[in-house]
């Protein structure tokens, strides 16, 4: 039986899978496959319904990987709408029997749009957004340690809590930055983007066993990170 352990962070459950098994792979259901077939045939309502099924997951991915220098300048929902325009152009060419599952293809197109937005905004500052892990023939901007730390620590609203959170956030950011890049990306894909192990291996171009082992190591490292923060150790 799969064993799970709850880590409590900021009074909320932080569930991790110590067996290295993440959420199930995103298989295309018969309903989704029907929507995809109709959308590729030009049905606008089916296309809208199909894309809306994945909006929340894609918004989560964008927020994780949007460069922090663009916070307040780029709206994730507007960026996703731009990505959906690209999806509409490319959708007729997507092969349902292709090796890339539909959600991963959709994520790739969205990631390419995100990378384009980074280039447009950041090249004017003389710097390009960093690209860390390849995704097929494209690339996705890496999830920032700032975004990950914020996800892990939750929200604290009072002045005292905000000061404590800022201090803890720096500790978590430094620890995340010290992690092996591939293991950190596996952690992001499995734990924050909720991809399955098979999907993670496919995205990164690594063996399933390597993806699973990397996830276990990343979770152990994450536990060490959180255990080192005063006030959180008792909640793990």
LINVENQUI-V22181 format. One record per residue. N is the residue number from 1. RES is the residue in one letter. SS is DSSP state (2 for helix, 1 for strand, 0 for the rest). D_CENTER is the distance of its C-alpha to the mean C-alpha in Angstrom with 2 decimals. Layout:
N_RES_SS_D_CENTER, N_RES_SS_D_CENTER
This chain:
1_X_0_27.20, 2_X_0_23.61, 3_X_0_23.70, 4_X_1_21.24, 5_X_1_21.63, 6_X_1_20.77, 7_X_1_20.06, 8_X_1_21.03, 9_X_1_19.50, 10_X_0_21.05, 11_X_0_22.79, 12_X_1_19.77, 13_X_1_18.87, 14_X_1_16.24, 15_X_1_16.34, 16_X_1_15.79, 17_X_1_17.13, 18_X_0_19.66, 19_X_0_20.58, 20_X_0_17.48, 21_X_0_16.89, 22_X_0_13.61, 23_X_0_13.24, 24_X_0_15.32, 25_X_0_14.44, 26_X_0_14.14, 27_X_0_17.78, 28_X_0_19.41, 29_X_0_21.91, 30_X_2_25.32, 31_X_2_24.63, 32_X_2_21.57, 33_X_2_23.62, 34_X_2_26.47, 35_X_2_24.50, 36_X_2_23.22, 37_X_2_26.82, 38_X_2_28.21, 39_X_2_25.71, 40_X_2_26.59, 41_X_0_30.17, 42_X_0_29.90, 43_X_0_29.47, 44_X_2_27.84, 45_X_2_27.41, 46_X_2_25.69, 47_X_2_23.32, 48_X_2_22.46, 49_X_2_22.05, 50_X_2_19.84, 51_X_2_17.34, 52_X_2_17.50, 53_X_0_16.47, 54_X_0_12.86, 55_X_2_12.89, 56_X_2_11.27, 57_X_2_8.14, 58_X_2_8.04, 59_X_2_9.08, 60_X_2_6.36, 61_X_2_3.96, 62_X_2_7.35, 63_X_2_8.18, 64_X_2_5.87, 65_X_2_7.21, 66_X_0_10.51, 67_X_0_13.33, 68_X_2_15.00, 69_X_2_18.29, 70_X_2_17.47, 71_X_0_16.88, 72_X_0_19.62, 73_X_0_20.30, 74_X_0_17.51, 75_X_0_16.75, 76_X_2_13.30, 77_X_2_15.38, 78_X_2_17.82, 79_X_2_15.38, 80_X_2_14.05, 81_X_2_17.76, 82_X_2_18.44, 83_X_2_15.91, 84_X_2_17.64, 85_X_2_20.90, 86_X_2_19.86, 87_X_2_18.79, 88_X_2_22.25, 89_X_2_23.98, 90_X_2_22.39, 91_X_2_22.28, 92_X_2_25.92, 93_X_2_25.22, 94_X_0_22.42, 95_X_0_24.09, 96_X_0_23.39, 97_X_0_24.76, 98_X_0_22.58, 99_X_0_20.78, 100_X_0_17.36, 101_X_0_16.40, 102_X_2_16.22, 103_X_2_12.66, 104_X_2_11.54, 105_X_2_14.21, 106_X_2_13.13, 107_X_2_9.57, 108_X_2_11.63, 109_X_2_14.03, 110_X_2_11.67, 111_X_2_10.27, 112_X_2_13.99, 113_X_2_14.89, 114_X_2_12.56, 115_X_2_14.20, 116_X_2_17.52, 117_X_2_17.18, 118_X_2_16.55, 119_X_2_19.61, 120_X_2_21.72, 121_X_2_21.30, 122_X_2_21.19, 123_X_2_23.81, 124_X_2_26.30, 125_X_2_25.75, 126_X_0_26.56, 127_X_0_23.14, 128_X_0_20.29, 129_X_0_16.62, 130_X_0_15.79, 131_X_1_14.23, 132_X_1_13.40, 133_X_1_12.43, 134_X_1_14.09, 135_X_1_12.82, 136_X_0_16.16, 137_X_0_18.42, 138_X_1_15.97, 139_X_1_13.32, 140_X_1_10.08, 141_X_1_10.40, 142_X_0_9.15, 143_X_0_7.20, 144_X_0_10.51, 145_X_2_12.30, 146_X_2_13.52, 147_X_2_10.38, 148_X_2_9.72, 149_X_2_13.46, 150_X_2_13.68, 151_X_2_11.36, 152_X_2_13.54, 153_X_2_16.79, 154_X_0_16.67, 155_X_0_19.29, 156_X_0_22.82, 157_X_0_25.22, 158_X_0_28.63, 159_X_2_29.80, 160_X_2_30.19, 161_X_2_26.80, 162_X_2_25.17, 163_X_2_27.10, 164_X_2_26.14, 165_X_2_22.44, 166_X_2_22.70, 167_X_2_24.43, 168_X_2_22.01, 169_X_2_19.04, 170_X_2_20.77, 171_X_2_21.36, 172_X_2_17.77, 173_X_2_16.68, 174_X_2_19.48, 175_X_2_18.71, 176_X_2_15.05, 177_X_2_16.46, 178_X_0_19.00, 179_X_0_16.79, 180_X_0_16.99, 181_X_2_14.40, 182_X_2_13.69, 183_X_2_13.59, 184_X_2_11.18, 185_X_2_8.75, 186_X_2_9.62, 187_X_2_9.05, 188_X_2_5.45, 189_X_2_5.17, 190_X_2_7.96, 191_X_2_8.07, 192_X_2_5.22, 193_X_0_3.61, 194_X_0_7.35, 195_X_0_8.31, 196_X_0_11.88, 197_X_2_13.61, 198_X_2_15.24, 199_X_2_12.24, 200_X_2_10.70, 201_X_2_14.21, 202_X_2_14.62, 203_X_2_11.67, 204_X_2_12.96, 205_X_0_16.54, 206_X_0_17.57, 207_X_0_19.62, 208_X_2_18.38, 209_X_2_20.46, 210_X_2_18.96, 211_X_2_15.37, 212_X_2_16.81, 213_X_2_18.87, 214_X_2_16.19, 215_X_2_14.18, 216_X_2_17.49, 217_X_2_18.30, 218_X_2_15.06, 219_X_2_15.71, 220_X_2_19.29, 221_X_2_18.51, 222_X_2_16.32, 223_X_2_19.33, 224_X_2_21.60, 225_X_2_19.73, 226_X_2_19.96, 227_X_2_23.47, 228_X_0_24.69, 229_X_0_24.11, 230_X_0_27.36, 231_X_0_27.31, 232_X_0_24.19, 233_X_2_25.85, 234_X_2_27.99, 235_X_2_25.13, 236_X_0_23.30
